Every structure is written in structure tokens, then in C-alpha cells.
């Protein structure tokens, strides 16, 4: 009886560590270097990577597009990893619990239920619609149907994708790991195959000479917009990466696979999308895959890409729901994991009834997300690396109310929230994603980089003024840090 009870307790603790906010011990970490590399490749080579390449082709030609992709993703992925993966992997704690040290419990709730929630719901809806469009293109080719990109069947298939992702997600990271081990290698082979087809179909001079699809008159502005767009794409990984990285067995299993997948694999897939869009005249990958690969190879590619979106969907929602659970306190902690994730999918399911909503506004959606995520990343990096020297009081992250050194002012770190707000204002001042209005400095600096710098510097200054006697900056318990490092 005692043994059974102990087993049940261990299972409850393991489940809470996996689906809740408790620290994950080394013995509970299920992903090694190879596993996490495939997870990130599976995330990177989803249909949206090809769509990003096609959207870049709307602004610039191949050479400038390649430069914009490399510059934008190299900078933003590095910033994103520093602001999410490093601390979560070290302490085995999902990133939204760690963010209590930056924004306070109340501040994390504000960010989780605004920026993070709506950003990730938008991506989830987009992936579902992509699944639906890919599946209907297969039907059009194989069965001779004539289903349009915004037909009701696209919505119904998007709902099928959402339901499948929910079923996978309910099983947890081990099922996600198995799915990525199957899908990610296939995606890598598929992408290489597309490169071969593009090389065989189009000569190098033709590709270099192909004009952008829908540029603005100012070439300098076009390139700056392309770089900013790709900066936003790299930063868009921030809401999910920390919570995934805590499941890796060592630091090198978290950081380098993140860069290999989210920079390297992303660039390859985006280049394929850009080259196909420039030569075939359409930025939507569900449209150009059959003309590129021919009837059967194109259909196979669409089928594989459709299912690849499930890997991205599950990873996104896993991390986001962890954030919502810890931000919602006791109210959401009492809700079963299956019901919480199901509730998350409600809004993406509703958005799926308007398939063109996010497709037509893809660039605007990504850059609006980047405005806030850039500012958040700047604040987090300044706090964790400069003010705290990568040292956190693990116990303090979980202590309630004023007992926690991270309680700040009524649960809100005013310095962190203000610096993030000012970073976002800096972004919108330089570049307004809605109106596309820009300042001259945007052509040189972009908007994300100034937002990161401003939010970081402002946080350093305000913290010295507002948090002299609070926030745990002066005294971190060394014993807690050593114990955490040993256990992790």
C-alpha cells in the first residue's frame, strides 16, 4: 500500500513538472541534443517558413532577400534564445515562472493574457488554415475538385488539424518527441528535394533576375522591411522556446539545437519559399508546390507539409498553456491539462472560419508581434544577464505574495513593465506595422533592434531607481543556486 502510494505521488509530481510549473529534475528531462535538434527542425520547416520566404519575395529579389533573411534571423534568433532558453534550461523551470523575477507575478499575467495569448492563438489559427489549404490542394489535384483557398472545407480541415493537435498535446512531450522524430527528418529530405527541383527548373541567371512580386517604389525601404520582417519571424519563437528547453538534459542540448533549427533550417526553408515564389509568381506554398514538384511529388509534399504543421501546433500550444496555467494561479491550476488546452483552441477554431484573415495580413501580424516581443526580450536580457548575473533564487520564484523576493510592488515590477512599454513605443515610432509609416532611421536601424536596446537600457536605469530595496537584486541565496545547478 505504501509503495503504491509512493508511486502515485511520484507520478503526480512528474505530471506537475511536465504540465505545470514545478522545476524539472535531470531524471525527468526527456530530450537530448538530437531530440531537441529534431524538435527545432520540425518547428522551423513548417509551411510558415515557406510562406515567410514567399512574403520576403514580395519586397525584394533573391540576393537582397537572402541577405535580409540571414541578417534578420541571425540577430533575432540569438536574442530570442538568450531571452528564453538559457535560464529555463539552467533551472529546469518554464520561462513564465522565471519571468516573475523580471515582471513580478502580476506583470507576467498581464503579458501572458495579452501579448503571448493573442500572438500564439494567431499562429495556431494560421497553421490550421495552412493544413486545410494544403489538404484541399491535394484534393483538387488527385480528385479533380475545384475547392477555393477560402472555402468552407478549408475551415473544416483546419478544425480537423486543431483536433488532432489537441489529441497529441494531451499525451505530453514524449508523444511530441516521437512525432518530431518521424516528421522532422522527412521535412529535411523534402526541403532538399525542393532545392534540387528548383535548380533543375530554373537557371541561376533567371533566379537572380526575377523581380520582387509586389515591392514599394523605394528599394532601400523594401530591404529594410524585409530585414524587419525576418527579425519578427525569429523573435516570434520567444513565447515557446523556454518551456521546451527546460526538458533538455544539458545546456548544449538546448542552445545549439535551437540555433541549428530555428536559424539554419529556417533559412533553408525560407530560401526555397522565396525562390519558388520569385519563379512561379505566388507567395503561398500550398499553391506553388504542385507546379514545382509535378502532380504526384507535389501532392506528396503537400501531404507531408500539412502534417508537419501539427508538430508546430503542439509545441506552440504546450508552451503557451504552461504560461497561462502559471499566470492564472489557482484558478487555472485546478483545470485539467486536457481541458485547458482545449479551451485555448477555441479562438483559433473561430478564426479558421475566415481563412484569409491572417494569410492576407501575414506581414502585418508578424511585425506587430515583433514590436512587443523585441521589447520583452531586451528587458529580460538586461535583467537576467546584467542585473542578476544569471543567478536566481529558485525557492523565491514559488514563494507566495510578499514572502517572495520577486513580489516587487503588489506583484508588479514597474521598471520591467515600463521598459517593455517604452521599447514597444520605440518600435512603433520607427515603424508602424498597421500603416507602414516609417521614420528615416528605420532604413538603417530597423525597428526591432532599437526596441531591444531601448527596453534593456531603460530597464537598467529604472531598476536602480525603483528597485533598490526590492526584487532580490541585492541578495540571491547562493545555496539555492548551487543546489539547482547540481540537480539540473
Phi and psi in degrees as a GROMACS rama.xvg file:
@    title "Ramachandran Plot"
@    xaxis  label "Phi"
@    yaxis  label "Psi"
@TYPE xy
-65.103  -40.5869  UNK-2
-63.8586  -43.0164  UNK-3
-61.5409  -41.4043  UNK-4
-65.3834  -41.6021  UNK-5
-63.6929  -38.6642  UNK-6
-63.7178  -43.3456  UNK-7
-63.4963  -39.672  UNK-8
-63.0531  -44.8763  UNK-9
-62.1168  -40.1601  UNK-10
-64.9138  -39.201  UNK-11
-64.6723  -41.9396  UNK-12
-66.5404  -43.5776  UNK-13
-62.377  -41.8357  UNK-14
-63.6621  -40.6835  UNK-15
-66.9724  -36.4781  UNK-16
-67.2519  -35.6975  UNK-17
-79.264  -43.9621  UNK-18
-105.363  -3.60749  UNK-19
-118.496  -144.711  UNK-20
-121.206  8.40164  UNK-21
-67.2318  150.495  UNK-22
-61.2707  145.115  UNK-23
-97.3221  121.696  UNK-24
-77.191  165.433  UNK-25
-56.7767  -40.3095  UNK-26
-67.1293  -17.275  UNK-27
-98.6623  -1.73268  UNK-28
-87.0697  118.867  UNK-29
-98.8337  -5.62528  UNK-30
-114.996  127.092  UNK-31
-96.9539  -170.727  UNK-32
-56.6685  -46.7108  UNK-33
-66.1251  -44.6863  UNK-34
-57.164  -49.0296  UNK-35
-71.8193  -27.9489  UNK-36
-62.811  -45.8235  UNK-37
-66.9  -35.4808  UNK-38
-58.6022  -45.8078  UNK-39
-72.7727  -35.3888  UNK-40
-65.5877  -41.0041  UNK-41
-61.7397  -36.6435  UNK-42
-67.523  -43.4806  UNK-43
-71.7291  -43.1793  UNK-44
-94.1235  58.2654  UNK-45
-99.795  174.929  UNK-46
-58.5159  -27.6435  UNK-47
-66.1502  -27.293  UNK-48
-63.9545  -42.0256  UNK-49
-66.7932  -35.8903  UNK-50
-67.1452  -37.7132  UNK-51
-61.567  -43.4946  UNK-52
-60.7192  -42.826  UNK-53
-64.8984  -38.3952  UNK-54
-68.5504  -34.6262  UNK-55
-64.1886  -37.3791  UNK-56
-65.796  -18.7717  UNK-57
-68.4284  -23.7746  UNK-58
-102.582  -39.6634  UNK-59
-138.576  164.363  UNK-60
-78.907  -171.772  UNK-61
-64.5844  -49.57  UNK-62
-64.0786  -48.9473  UNK-63
-67.2602  -34.5163  UNK-64
-64.1838  -43.0816  UNK-65
-62.1131  -42.7878  UNK-66
-63.1032  -42.655  UNK-67
-62.9751  -40.4214  UNK-68
-64.4188  -46.2768  UNK-69
-65.1137  -47.57  UNK-70
-62.2069  -51.4001  UNK-71
-62.9652  -47.6527  UNK-72
-73.7142  -37.0379  UNK-73
-60.6842  -44.1089  UNK-74
-72.3911  -49.6788  UNK-75
-70.5619  -37.814  UNK-76
-66.1434  -40.2036  UNK-77
-61.5928  -45.7474  UNK-78
-62.5053  -45.0303  UNK-79
-61.7761  -42.9025  UNK-80
-65.1363  -41.1712  UNK-81
-64.0031  -33.7853  UNK-82
-86.8488  -0.725989  UNK-83
-139.48  -53.1774  UNK-84
-73.7384  -42.9037  UNK-85
-58.9504  -52.1645  UNK-86
-70.7022  -40.5645  UNK-87
-64.9366  -39.7179  UNK-88
-68.0552  -41.4027  UNK-89
-62.9841  -43.6536  UNK-90
-97.5439  -7.67764  UNK-91
68.2262  25.7189  UNK-92
-119.447  135.649  UNK-93
-63.9227  150.574  UNK-94
-65.6426  -25.0996  UNK-95
-78.3356  -22.4288  UNK-96
-73.299  -42.245  UNK-97
-62.1304  -33.1565  UNK-98
-65.24  -12.4251  UNK-99
-60.1857  -29.445  UNK-100
-73.4836  -15.9543  UNK-101
-101.306  -42.2709  UNK-102
-118.191  -8.66029  UNK-103
82.0635  161.694  UNK-104
-59.5962  -47.0384  UNK-105
-64.949  -38.2365  UNK-106
-65.044  -39.6519  UNK-107
-62.9224  -41.2078  UNK-108
-60.8536  -41.4134  UNK-109
-59.5189  -47.7501  UNK-110
-67.5411  -41.2011  UNK-111
-65.0478  -39.0173  UNK-112
-91.4946  4.3638  UNK-113
-121.976  -84.1731  UNK-114
-58.7398  -53.8899  UNK-115
-67.0579  -47.0144  UNK-116
-59.679  -51.0601  UNK-117
-75.7753  -30.9076  UNK-118
-63.0034  -48.8393  UNK-119
-74.1378  -30.4596  UNK-120
-64.3575  -37.8092  UNK-121
-63.9017  -45.7375  UNK-122
-62.8859  -40.0823  UNK-123
-62.3702  -43.9952  UNK-124
-63.4729  -41.4082  UNK-125
-61.2839  -43.922  UNK-126
-65.1963  -39.5334  UNK-127
-61.9795  -44.3223  UNK-128
-64.9478  -39.0398  UNK-129
-59.6942  -41.9989  UNK-130
-58.6063  -46.6004  UNK-131
-63.2047  -41.8047  UNK-132
-68.4716  -39.1797  UNK-133
-63.0663  -43.5011  UNK-134
-65.4312  -39.5661  UNK-135
-70.9295  -31.4154  UNK-136
-64.7532  -37.2349  UNK-137
-62.3147  -44.6018  UNK-138
-61.4545  -42.669  UNK-139
-60.6238  -38.1028  UNK-140
-79.0863  -44.1985  UNK-141
-82.9131  -42.3111  UNK-142
-100.876  -6.12923  UNK-143
76.1081  19.4507  UNK-144
-75.1467  172.673  UNK-145
-132.525  58.6726  UNK-146
-83.9672  125.839  UNK-147
-76.7088  165.728  UNK-148
-68.8907  -16.6892  UNK-149
-118.136  21.7278  UNK-150
-71.5806  161.618  UNK-151
-60.1539  -34.0326  UNK-152
-63.3531  -32.036  UNK-153
-59.9275  -44.5061  UNK-154
-63.1386  -44.3989  UNK-155
-62.6051  -40.669  UNK-156
-69.9242  -33.4455  UNK-157
-61.8924  -39.1331  UNK-158
-66.1331  -35.2505  UNK-159
-62.5726  -43.5312  UNK-160
-61.8818  -41.6996  UNK-161
-64.0155  -41.8581  UNK-162
-64.1576  -41.2185  UNK-163
-64.9027  -42.3447  UNK-164
-62.2506  -38.3578  UNK-165
-62.2234  -43.436  UNK-166
-63.252  -40.5461  UNK-167
-67.7611  -43.703  UNK-168
-63.7661  -34.5962  UNK-169
-63.7286  -22.6923  UNK-170
-84.369  -17.8773  UNK-171
96.632  -173.487  UNK-172
-61.8973  -31.3214  UNK-173
-64.2366  -41.216  UNK-174
-66.9283  -38.9511  UNK-175
-61.6372  -39.7966  UNK-176
-62.8165  -45.1224  UNK-177
-60.647  -44.2218  UNK-178
-61.1428  -43.4156  UNK-179
-67.5439  -34.8665  UNK-180
-64.7302  -27.4435  UNK-181
-86.9876  -47.5071  UNK-182
-77.7797  -45.0705  UNK-183
-60.632  -46.2361  UNK-184
-60.7927  -38.6968  UNK-185
-62.8521  -38.6348  UNK-186
-64.4486  -39.6813  UNK-187
-62.2681  -44.8894  UNK-188
-63.7525  -41.9149  UNK-189
-61.8734  -42.5469  UNK-190
-64.4727  -42.461  UNK-191
-62.6391  -39.7824  UNK-192
-61.0851  -38.8395  UNK-193
-65.7088  -37.2948  UNK-194
-61.8933  -44.0477  UNK-195
-60.3011  -43.7407  UNK-196
-63.6753  -40.348  UNK-197
-64.4642  -41.9435  UNK-198
-63.8076  -40.5712  UNK-199
-70.1671  -30.5288  UNK-200
-86.2681  -35.4418  UNK-201
-125.268  134.976  UNK-202
-77.5769  155.365  UNK-203
-58.8701  -46.3575  UNK-204
-59.211  -38.7668  UNK-205
-63.6485  -41.6012  UNK-206
-64.9325  -43.6989  UNK-207
-67.2835  -28.8298  UNK-208
-87.0785  -12.2234  UNK-209
-64.3355  127.82  UNK-210
-79.0299  156.519  UNK-211
-62.4222  156.262  UNK-212
-75.478  -41.2972  UNK-213
-151.725  63.4016  UNK-214
-81.3977  164.972  UNK-215
-84.7242  163.308  UNK-216
-62.8559  -30.6532  UNK-217
-87.7197  112.435  UNK-218
-67.0977  -36.203  UNK-219
-63.3932  -42.2038  UNK-220
-64.5694  -40.2338  UNK-221
-58.0491  -45.0856  UNK-222
-66.9315  -42.6446  UNK-223
-61.6061  -40.9227  UNK-224
-64.6162  -38.8824  UNK-225
-65.059  -41.594  UNK-226
-64.3048  -45.1617  UNK-227
-62.6058  -40.658  UNK-228
-58.4626  -44.8393  UNK-229
-73.5721  -28.9601  UNK-230
-60.816  -44.1249  UNK-231
-63.728  -36.4742  UNK-232
-63.4069  -45.3344  UNK-233
-64.8096  -41.36  UNK-234
-68.4552  -23.9406  UNK-235
-65.967  -12.5793  UNK-236
-78.8267  -13.2363  UNK-237
-56.3865  -42.5249  UNK-238
-62.4129  -18.9238  UNK-239
-111.087  -21.5176  UNK-240
-73.1504  -38.0251  UNK-241
-63.3886  -42.1771  UNK-242
-68.704  -28.5532  UNK-243
-77.6183  -39.3922  UNK-244
-65.9915  -25.6832  UNK-245
-65.3575  -15.294  UNK-246
-91.3176  6.05818  UNK-247
-92.2317  154.116  UNK-248
-83.9947  -15.466  UNK-249
-160.709  164.066  UNK-250
-57.0812  -44.1712  UNK-251
-66.3872  -21.3909  UNK-252
-78.2809  -10.5852  UNK-253
-104.671  -49.6669  UNK-254
-73.3543  -53.0872  UNK-255
-69.3698  -41.5226  UNK-256
-59.5022  -33.3477  UNK-257
-61.7728  -42.878  UNK-258
-74.5191  -39.0212  UNK-259
-59.4662  -45.9085  UNK-260
-77.4822  -54.1876  UNK-261
-80.8924  -14.7944  UNK-262
-105.192  -59.9004  UNK-263
-61.8161  -56.8924  UNK-264
-65.9086  -35.2404  UNK-265
-61.9464  -44.9202  UNK-266
-60.723  -44.4783  UNK-267
-59.7967  -48.1979  UNK-268
-65.3886  -38.7915  UNK-269
-66.796  -38.3138  UNK-270
-62.9282  -41.5573  UNK-271
-59.9224  -46.3911  UNK-272
-62.2375  -40.59  UNK-273
-67.9614  -46.0341  UNK-274
-63.4002  -41.6043  UNK-275
-64.7238  -42.0282  UNK-276
-64.1239  -42.5588  UNK-277
-65.9273  -36.6813  UNK-278
-90.1479  -26.6008  UNK-279
-106.182  -9.33627  UNK-280
81.9591  16.946  UNK-281
-144.34  132.48  UNK-282
-82.6308  -12.4929  UNK-283
-84.525  115.403  UNK-284
-64.3439  -26.4792  UNK-285
-71.3413  -13.4243  UNK-286
-92.9259  -42.1524  UNK-287
-90.6409  -7.61097  UNK-288
-66.5658  -39.2872  UNK-289
-71.3897  -44.1476  UNK-290
-59.7594  -32.0501  UNK-291
-76.0201  -49.3114  UNK-292
-93.5976  -6.37949  UNK-293
85.535  171.456  UNK-294
-55.8997  -53.042  UNK-295
-83.1239  -42.8343  UNK-296
-67.0206  -37.7372  UNK-297
-64.0487  -40.3772  UNK-298
-63.8232  -44.7964  UNK-299
-59.4467  -41.9461  UNK-300
-62.4463  -43.8881  UNK-301
-63.4944  -41.4981  UNK-302
-61.685  -45.4824  UNK-303
-66.4245  -43.0188  UNK-304
-63.4302  -38.3879  UNK-305
-58.8563  -46.5447  UNK-306
-73.8119  -26.3708  UNK-307
-63.4282  -29.8468  UNK-308
-62.2872  -25.2192  UNK-309
-64.8276  -36.3665  UNK-310
-64.2265  -41.192  UNK-311
-67.2775  -42.1579  UNK-312
-59.0247  -47.4859  UNK-313
-64.9646  -41.3751  UNK-314
-65.7626  -41.6155  UNK-315
-61.8528  -49.5785  UNK-316
-72.9211  -33.2064  UNK-317
-56.5882  -52.8656  UNK-318
-66.8339  -40.9287  UNK-319
-66.2969  -40.8002  UNK-320
-70.491  -30.8712  UNK-321
-61.1694  -42.343  UNK-322
-62.1155  -45.8342  UNK-323
-65.1224  -37.7793  UNK-324
-63.7785  -45.5033  UNK-325
-76.0058  -30.797  UNK-326
-73.3105  -29.2869  UNK-327
-82.3697  -4.78527  UNK-328
64.8088  -148.069  UNK-329
-61.7591  -30.3056  UNK-330
-59.9145  -49.7992  UNK-331
-83.7576  -23.773  UNK-332
-63.6732  -27.2164  UNK-333
-80.7922  -12.6707  UNK-334
-85.1281  131.826  UNK-335
-59.9284  148.192  UNK-336
-55.2843  -42.408  UNK-337
-62.312  -39.0955  UNK-338
-74.9005  -35.7439  UNK-339
-64.4685  -47.5847  UNK-340
-66.2559  -35.1023  UNK-341
-63.6425  -40.3126  UNK-342
-64.7879  -35.8729  UNK-343
-59.494  -37.8808  UNK-344
-74.4626  -7.18253  UNK-345
-61.6756  -50.7505  UNK-346
-66.0789  -45.5406  UNK-347
-55.6381  -36.3984  UNK-348
-64.1857  -40.2866  UNK-349
-66.8567  -43.7652  UNK-350
-60.7672  -30.3965  UNK-351
-61.2025  -18.3197  UNK-352
-74.5141  -8.7906  UNK-353
-124.103  76.2137  UNK-354
-58.2369  -31.0346  UNK-355
-81.9905  -9.65124  UNK-356
-56.8057  -51.8811  UNK-357
-88.127  -28.0567  UNK-358
-61.8883  -49.2821  UNK-359
-70.2915  -27.6095  UNK-360
-109.554  32.5605  UNK-361
-60.6558  -47.5588  UNK-362
-62.1869  -41.8166  UNK-363
-64.4961  -42.978  UNK-364
-60.9353  -46.3838  UNK-365
-65.1976  -43.1872  UNK-366
-72.5726  -33.9682  UNK-367
-62.6406  -41.5531  UNK-368
-60.6687  -43.1172  UNK-369
-62.4995  -31.3184  UNK-370
-57.9765  -43.8714  UNK-371
-85.4741  -36.6901  UNK-372
-69.7376  -35.0375  UNK-373
-61.0872  -44.8724  UNK-374
-65.4877  -40.74  UNK-375
-61.9974  -45.876  UNK-376
-61.0196  -42.4414  UNK-377
-60.2668  -42.7575  UNK-378
-65.2474  -44.8668  UNK-379
-64.7827  -44.4193  UNK-380
-62.7927  -44.3479  UNK-381
-61.1739  -40.4017  UNK-382
-70.6714  -51.1708  UNK-383
-74.3325  -44.1734  UNK-384
-87.4073  -36.8288  UNK-385
-93.8973  -56.7931  UNK-386
-72.5446  -35.6388  UNK-387
-107.321  -8.7704  UNK-388
56.4994  35.1308  UNK-389
64.611  23.3077  UNK-390
-115.209  123.52  UNK-391
-125.023  151.867  UNK-392
-89.7627  100.934  UNK-393
-59.7748  -45.7804  UNK-394
-61.9481  -36.7793  UNK-395
-65.1004  -26.2392  UNK-396
-64.5368  -25.0509  UNK-397
-108.03  -9.87379  UNK-398
-69.3601  140.239  UNK-399
-81.878  148.251  UNK-400
51.5506  -142.488  UNK-401
-62.2733  -16.2381  UNK-402
-66.7152  -22.6722  UNK-403
-83.0581  136.997  UNK-404
-66.1846  -13.0414  UNK-405
-103.799  26.3245  UNK-406
-76.4491  -30.4655  UNK-407
53.8782  -130.167  UNK-408
-103.123  96.752  UNK-409
61.5855  26.7055  UNK-410
93.4903  3.8185  UNK-411
-124.616  127.202  UNK-412
-87.9365  100.818  UNK-413
-63.921  -32.1699  UNK-414
-64.8375  -45.3329  UNK-415
-66.2157  -42.6188  UNK-416
-68.0926  -41.3996  UNK-417
-66.3441  -41.2921  UNK-418
-65.6706  -37.7687  UNK-419
-65.9157  -41.8331  UNK-420
-62.9593  -42.6534  UNK-421
-68.0928  -34.5333  UNK-422
-63.2771  -42.936  UNK-423
-65.4568  -38.6416  UNK-424
-63.1356  -40.5285  UNK-425
-58.4433  -44.2214  UNK-426
-59.1866  -53.0934  UNK-427
-67.18  -29.0239  UNK-428
-66.1581  -41.2449  UNK-429
-77.4361  -34.1558  UNK-430
-152.124  118.489  UNK-431
-95.6627  108.253  UNK-432
-61.6771  -25.465  UNK-433
-78.1616  -45.2131  UNK-434
-96.9827  -12.3926  UNK-435
65.0018  16.4026  UNK-436
-73.2518  135.621  UNK-437
-131.097  156.735  UNK-438
-95.7461  155.859  UNK-439
-53.8723  -33.8511  UNK-440
-65.036  -22.658  UNK-441
-61.7919  -36.2224  UNK-442
-63.4656  -21.0544  UNK-443
-105.421  -42.0118  UNK-444
-100.312  -14.325  UNK-445
61.9792  -166.494  UNK-446
-113.104  -32.2849  UNK-447
-66.6048  -44.1245  UNK-448
-63.1205  -48.165  UNK-449
-60.1679  -36.8171  UNK-450
-62.6821  -41.339  UNK-451
-63.6328  -47.1337  UNK-452
-66.1952  -46.6246  UNK-453
-62.3335  -47.1411  UNK-454
-63.3278  -39.2035  UNK-455
-65.4352  -47.275  UNK-456
-66.7112  -41.5862  UNK-457
-63.5611  -38.2618  UNK-458
-64.432  -40.8142  UNK-459
-61.1764  -44.7365  UNK-460
-68.3894  -48.49  UNK-461
-65.6438  -33.8506  UNK-462
-64.0047  -38.2956  UNK-463
-67.4797  -27.3618  UNK-464
-87.2831  -45.1238  UNK-465
-94.3148  -21.8507  UNK-466
-120.797  37.9986  UNK-467
-64.4213  -34.9526  UNK-468
-119.897  17.4507  UNK-469
-147.432  167.573  UNK-470
91.0675  -2.51687  UNK-471
69.9492  19.9649  UNK-472
-74.1729  -31.5639  UNK-473
-79.3778  -33.6676  UNK-474
-139.894  109.486  UNK-475
-106.424  135.083  UNK-476
-70.6143  110.26  UNK-477
-59.9257  -37.4611  UNK-478
-62.0232  -39.9615  UNK-479
-64.7556  -38.225  UNK-480
-67.8356  -44.0275  UNK-481
-63.3095  -42.5445  UNK-482
-62.5402  -42.2012  UNK-483
-63.8324  -45.1917  UNK-484
-62.4607  -37.6813  UNK-485
-69.5693  -42.5886  UNK-486
-70.6307  -31.6459  UNK-487
